[in-house]
Amino acid sequence: MDLHDFYTGRAFDAYEYFGAHLVEGGIVFRVYAPAAVKVALKGDFSGWEELEMGNLGGGVWEYIHYGAKPGDFYKYVVYAEEGWNCEHCDPYGFSMELRPGFASRVADLRAYRFSDNDWLNRRPLTFDRPLNIYELHLGSWKKKGEGETDWYTYEEIADRLIPYILESGYTHIELMPLSEHPADASWGYQNTGFFAPTSRYGEPWQLQRFVDRCHQAGIGVLMDFVPVHFALDGYGLAKFDGTCLYEYPHDDVGYSEWGSKNFIHSRGEAASFLNSAAAYWLDLYHMDGLRVDAVSRLLYWQGDESRGENQKAIRFLKRMNKGLKERFPACMLIAEDSSAYPHVTWPAQRGGLGFDYKWDLGWMHDTLDFFRTPPTERREKYHKLTFSMMYFYSENYLLPLSHDEVVHGKATILQKMWGDLEEKFPQARAMYLYMLAHPGKKLNFMGNEIGQLREWDEKREQDWFIRQYPSHDAFYRFIRDLNRVYAAHRSLWEGDYDPRSFLWLEVHGEEQCVYAFLRGGFVNKDVLWDEDDPEEMWQDDRLDRTAAVFNFSGVPVKNYRLNLPHGFTFTPILSSDRDIYGGETTGEPPAYTAKRDQKGIYITLDLPVYSGVLYEATPITLPELPKPKPPVKKGKAGKAPAKPSPPARR
């Protein structure tokens, strides 16, 4: 690590220098505490007696212990002016003891040998690939028992999770924060150990093995990363050397809305700490990407647009994303941003923030608001499901139905649907079909796929027993099959961020709450859209086309005329109303062939109540309508038609 880079906020490898590292015959410990007058080290190797560390200058303290070894617990005791001192865990520690303990633990993260080179060598950025994320909290996905600490280890979870993800058809998992945290109720979002995977589920090498096994099975692994704030606990980063080393010194911006401490991103050492923490998970754990939490709190002071932009935090964010992309070109960077700040997914070199994707929280709010509305009132909210396409191509949006939507009295996704339980299931199926057909990558929180009725509680595992009930099991099978259909059809993901790959077929169906659109993706990636006439490409044989048609009203729709730009046959791929999923349609829904009349090309469909259907759209050529014969002029009754006048003489 270059110390100048560290001081100026440009270091991404501070974890290679600070923390506890193996040297020949022992361990070297280094910590940064520029305001300290003395720093002591103590641990298993010293019988917990304090060992005074050497001051290397520039705020760096070091001690080499030739008896220390991996597995030993240790702490720092930091002394400042006027007799102040405090025990701390290592800010760069690679492992920690289980809460309420806070000792750091020596760990050799280079000892594990990954076997995922095939995955790493072929993992591309996913703009034109399927990306369907299963978000989960490791401590409550499944548990061994009902006890508070009855968690599975990372390896035990892998035994259960990997087959489930493969069966369910997801491409990636997103793990809620695994950085060590003292409070279970924080879900991992208030950290004390930014470089230490939580010991709740085992040791660091077990998490490395977990990721390795996921990759070998073809599953990508993302992790939530929290660069906005940190836990208040005295043994953590707060007042680390007696001064505000990592946080703001002013209370008006020093505390987050969650009561934690905000990072001071304008300070070089704090910026390097966060840069390095992000790089650490991508480097030593082979994470495929990071979902950056609460980005709006970086963009604006306290997340409040009226207080203005936090320019130094924005600069930090751009520099961090740019540096991560330079070091890990294939990593995914996802912004959870609730603001309207522009160019979030533009490259930093072009003035953007440098993220790959941004959560489309507007789509999420509008969609859930629509489906909780009584069907008789949905006519007035018809635009809620069309508005997203008005702004969609301004960013690379990802459609999330995350953990935030199933807590704090908001009800689960299924429970948000209008009506009684019998009406909720078909609406939820149709909504998910709409979500998977809509442009943009996808994210779904654990439990949503089985129709969870109880809000998420981090202390309890998901209610897996509800799959014994036919309606919940059928709902899971629908989500599974929908995920598989999504992955199998290029049109549903290849052109997500190309406006030419989307075409509305019905956007004025307010009266009967009908929507329809076409999605397209090329079988041959070398083929490009015709810039002069993109609509003609919908008839190209090299295009994979999927049509999505929806009836979100509470009554069936008969003989609905759907106007088309070209002739197509619609062959059903998947219907949310199939009886095998709990619907009313027995067997496959019918196929349709376009017709032509004086008004244009169209098909006539029957649409079940609360339903959506995906069709394969195959182009056909329809004969032109015969031209009408000109009318024959007749003279007055009983008289021959008048003879034409002879030409005038010249």
Secondary structure by P-SEA (a helix, b strand, c coil): ccaaaaaacccccccccccccccccbbbbbbbbccccbbbbbcccccccbbbbbbccccbbbbbbcccccccccbbbbbcccbbbbbbccccccccccccbbbbbbbcccccccccaaaaaccccccccbbbbbbbcccccccccccccccccaaaaaaccaaaaaaacccccccccccccccccccccccccccccccccccaaaaaaaaaaaaaacbbbbbbbbcccccccccccccccccccccccccccccccccbbbbccccaaaaaaaaaaaaaaacccccccccccccccccccccccccccaaaaaaaaaaaaaaaaaacccbbbbbbcccccccccccccccccccccccaaaaaaaaaaaaacccccccccccccccccccccccbbbbbbcccccccccccccccccccaaaaaaaaaaaaaaaaaccccccccccccccccccccccccccccccccaaaaaaaaaaaaaaaaaaaccccccccccccccccccccccccbbbbbbbbbbcccccccccccccccccccccbbbbbbbbcccccccbbbbbbcbbbbbbbcccccccccccccccccbbbbbbbcccccbbbbbbcccbbbbbbbbbbbbccccccccbbbbcccccccccccccccc
